[in-house]
Amino acid sequence: QVQLVESGGGLVQAGGSLRLSCTFSGRAVRSVGWFRQAPGKEREFVAHIHWSGSPAFYAYTVKGRFAIPRDNAENSVSLQMNSLKPEDTAVYSCDIFSDGSIYDAINYGGWGKGTLVTVTK
């Protein structure tokens, strides 16, 4: 069974940057998504990447500000977050994509506990 651990969250002022990491163990992983969940809101798609080399996909709310680097190790994936806004405040988690739409959380399994990102004005 795959285990996922997210790290890198923290407190940052608006306009700042953070780099999150998702480390997984247990088996090889080829397709990973990042989601976030703000208090009182549903889990929201942030980004997805497949190790095939296909372009990563991003939610329109983060496109141009967030990026998944291509220099990921085999057992980890990062999320570089720039120009952060207060509305980016949420618990960010990564997960392994299974099948179907990459935008739907239901198509992922084995969520990690997540890492909290807090962006202040």
Beta strands, then each sheet from edge to edge (+ up, - down):
strand 1: 3-7
strand 2: 10-13
strand 3: 18-25
strand 4: 31-37
strand 5: 44-50
strand 6: 57-58
strand 7: 66-67
strand 8: 76-81
strand 9: 90-97
strand 10: 108-109
strand 11: 115-120
sheet 1: 1+ 3- 8+ 7-
sheet 2: 2+ 11+ 9- 4+ 5- 6+
sheet 3: 2+ 11+ 9- 10+
end
